[in-house]
Amino acid sequence: MIELTKEDGLWIATINRPDKANSLTRAMLTELADIAGDAAGEARVLVLTGTGKVFSAGADLDEARAGLATDPVWERLSGALAAAPCLTIAALNGTLAGGAFGMALACDLRIAVSGARFFYPVMKLGFLPQPSDPARLAAVVGPARAKMILMAGQKIEAPEALSWGLVDRLVESEALLETARLLSADALSATPDHVAGIKALVPSG
């Protein structure tokens, strides 16, 4: 359910479970974390995307009821993405919800289709967000807007997400991966050490 393609330093990891709104099982999260860890030594760019009209609805409901919602695997994944010395891009093919927020927030860049929506319904569901997500979210959109999402449970439409800085660019769905490739071009033409060196100079969110 995770597909990985490698193209001369460009890795594209695709969540492919559209019949379940790309909801994530523990095995899928572990695989994504492994990919992010492996990319640190081999890739110059790692792109995360999904199939269908939803990037990810967060945790698989059955596994969430069994404890996945608070499993440390989420932090392992976001930590691996944040630590990766390559350029990381979340190419959001649709709505982003719940714990899946963490992987997008840990990426360097976020691009999205114009119909995407963003929400993290932990208040309503009775869970705490993943430990690193609130700080990363507040660093991107500010504390009040982070509370709008986490505490007031607001669903943020794509244009508002763009104006907040939650996403960096909106594109049409057919141009999503092409845009990710264009954003990857300079990093792909550089050495891994050069990519890592520039990334290390930029404070993370």
C-alpha positions as CSV (number, residue, x, y, z in Angstrom):
1,M,0.0,0.0,0.0
2,I,3.1,2.2,-0.1
3,E,4.6,2.4,-3.5
4,L,8.2,3.7,-3.9
5,T,9.8,4.8,-7.2
6,K,13.5,5.9,-7.5
7,E,14.7,8.1,-10.3
8,D,18.3,9.3,-10.1
9,G,18.1,10.8,-6.6
10,L,14.4,11.5,-6.7
11,W,12.3,9.2,-4.5
12,I,8.5,9.3,-4.7
13,A,6.6,7.5,-2.0
14,T,2.9,7.1,-2.8
15,I,0.2,6.1,-0.3
16,N,-2.0,3.8,-2.4
17,R,-5.1,2.9,-0.4
18,P,-7.8,5.0,-2.0
19,D,-10.6,2.7,-1.1
20,K,-9.9,3.6,2.6
21,A,-9.1,7.3,2.0
22,N,-5.4,6.4,2.2
23,S,-5.8,5.8,6.0
24,L,-2.6,4.5,7.5
25,T,-1.9,1.3,9.3
26,R,1.0,0.7,11.6
27,A,2.7,-1.3,8.9
28,M,2.3,1.5,6.4
29,L,3.7,4.1,8.9
30,T,6.6,1.9,9.6
31,E,7.3,1.5,5.9
32,L,7.2,5.2,5.4
33,A,9.5,5.8,8.3
34,D,12.0,3.2,6.9
35,I,11.8,5.0,3.5
36,A,12.6,8.3,5.1
37,G,15.5,6.8,7.0
38,D,16.9,5.1,3.8
39,A,16.4,8.3,1.8
40,A,18.8,10.1,4.2
41,G,21.6,8.1,2.8
42,E,20.6,7.9,-0.8
43,A,18.1,10.4,-2.1
44,R,18.5,14.1,-2.8
45,V,14.7,14.6,-2.9
46,L,11.9,12.7,-1.3
47,V,8.3,13.3,-2.4
48,L,5.3,12.0,-0.4
49,T,2.0,11.8,-2.2
50,G,-1.1,9.7,-2.4
51,T,-3.6,8.3,-4.9
52,G,-7.2,9.3,-5.3
53,K,-8.8,12.5,-3.9
54,V,-7.5,12.2,-0.3
55,F,-3.9,12.4,0.7
56,S,-4.6,10.6,3.9
57,A,-7.5,10.5,6.4
58,G,-5.0,9.7,9.2
59,A,-5.1,6.5,11.2
60,D,-6.9,3.4,10.0
61,L,-10.0,3.4,12.2
62,D,-9.8,-0.3,13.3
63,E,-6.2,0.1,14.3
64,A,-6.8,3.5,15.9
65,R,-9.3,1.8,18.2
66,A,-6.6,-0.7,19.1
67,G,-4.1,2.0,20.0
68,L,-2.6,3.2,16.8
69,A,-3.7,6.8,17.4
70,T,-1.1,7.2,20.2
71,D,1.5,4.8,18.9
72,P,5.1,6.2,18.8
73,V,5.4,5.2,15.1
74,W,3.9,8.5,14.1
75,E,6.7,10.4,15.9
76,R,9.3,8.0,14.4
77,L,8.0,8.9,10.9
78,S,7.9,12.7,11.4
79,G,11.2,12.6,13.1
80,A,12.8,10.7,10.2
81,L,11.4,13.1,7.7
82,A,12.5,16.2,9.7
83,A,16.0,14.7,10.1
84,A,16.4,13.7,6.5
85,P,19.2,15.7,4.9
86,C,17.5,15.7,1.5
87,L,14.8,18.1,0.2
88,T,11.4,16.7,1.3
89,I,8.2,17.6,-0.4
90,A,4.6,16.8,0.6
91,A,2.6,16.7,-2.7
92,L,-0.9,16.7,-1.3
93,N,-3.3,15.2,-3.8
94,G,-6.3,15.9,-1.6
95,T,-7.5,16.3,2.0
96,L,-5.1,15.9,4.9
97,A,-6.5,14.8,8.2
98,G,-5.5,13.7,11.7
99,G,-2.2,12.1,12.4
100,A,-1.2,12.3,8.7
101,F,-0.7,16.0,9.4
102,G,2.6,15.2,11.1
103,M,4.3,13.8,8.0
104,A,3.4,16.9,5.9
105,L,4.4,19.3,8.7
106,A,7.8,17.6,8.9
107,C,8.5,18.1,5.2
108,D,10.4,21.1,3.8
109,L,7.7,22.1,1.3
110,R,4.0,21.4,0.9
111,I,2.1,21.8,-2.3
112,A,-1.5,20.9,-2.7
113,V,-4.4,20.6,-5.1
114,S,-7.0,23.4,-4.9
115,G,-9.7,21.1,-3.5
116,A,-7.7,19.9,-0.5
117,R,-8.9,20.5,3.0
118,F,-6.9,20.4,6.2
119,F,-8.2,19.3,9.6
120,Y,-6.9,17.6,12.8
121,P,-9.9,16.5,14.9
122,V,-8.1,15.5,18.1
123,M,-10.3,17.6,20.3
124,K,-13.5,15.9,19.1
125,L,-12.0,12.4,19.1
126,G,-10.5,12.7,22.6
127,F,-6.8,12.2,21.6
128,L,-3.8,14.4,22.0
129,P,-2.0,15.3,18.8
130,Q,1.3,13.7,18.1
131,P,3.9,15.3,20.4
132,S,5.9,17.3,17.8
133,D,2.9,18.3,15.6
134,P,1.6,21.3,17.6
135,A,5.0,23.0,17.7
136,R,5.6,22.4,14.0
137,L,2.1,23.6,13.2
138,A,2.5,26.8,15.3
139,A,5.9,27.5,13.7
140,V,4.2,27.4,10.3
141,V,0.9,29.2,10.9
142,G,1.3,30.8,14.3
143,P,-0.1,29.8,17.7
144,A,-3.7,31.2,17.3
145,R,-4.2,29.5,13.9
146,A,-2.7,26.2,15.3
147,K,-5.4,26.4,18.0
148,M,-8.0,27.0,15.4
149,I,-7.1,23.7,13.9
150,L,-6.3,21.7,17.0
151,M,-8.7,23.1,19.5
152,A,-11.6,24.7,17.5
153,G,-11.6,21.8,15.1
154,Q,-11.7,24.0,12.0
155,K,-11.5,22.6,8.5
156,I,-9.2,24.8,6.5
157,E,-9.9,25.1,2.8
158,A,-6.9,25.2,0.4
159,P,-6.9,29.0,-0.4
160,E,-6.9,29.8,3.3
161,A,-4.2,27.2,3.9
162,L,-2.1,29.0,1.3
163,S,-2.7,32.4,2.8
164,W,-1.7,31.0,6.2
165,G,1.5,29.4,4.9
166,L,0.3,25.9,5.7
167,V,0.9,25.1,2.0
168,D,3.4,26.8,-0.2
169,R,1.7,26.5,-3.6
170,L,-1.7,25.3,-5.0
171,V,-1.7,23.5,-8.3
172,E,-4.2,21.6,-10.4
173,S,-4.3,17.9,-9.7
174,E,-2.8,16.9,-13.1
175,A,0.2,19.2,-12.5
176,L,0.9,18.0,-8.9
177,L,3.8,15.7,-9.5
178,E,5.2,17.8,-12.3
179,T,5.3,20.7,-10.0
180,A,7.1,18.5,-7.4
181,R,9.6,17.6,-10.0
182,L,10.2,21.2,-11.0
183,L,10.8,22.1,-7.4
184,S,13.2,19.2,-7.2
185,A,15.3,20.2,-10.2
186,D,18.0,22.3,-8.5
187,A,18.5,19.8,-5.6
188,L,18.7,16.9,-8.1
189,S,21.5,18.7,-10.0
190,A,23.5,19.2,-6.8
191,T,25.6,16.7,-4.7
192,P,24.0,15.2,-1.6
193,D,26.4,17.0,0.6
194,H,25.5,20.4,-1.0
195,V,21.8,19.7,-0.5
196,A,22.4,18.7,3.1
197,G,24.6,21.7,3.7
198,I,22.1,24.2,2.5
199,K,19.2,22.5,4.4
200,A,21.3,22.6,7.6
201,L,21.6,26.4,7.3
202,V,17.8,26.9,7.2
203,P,16.0,26.8,10.6
204,S,13.3,24.1,10.6
205,G,9.7,24.9,11.5
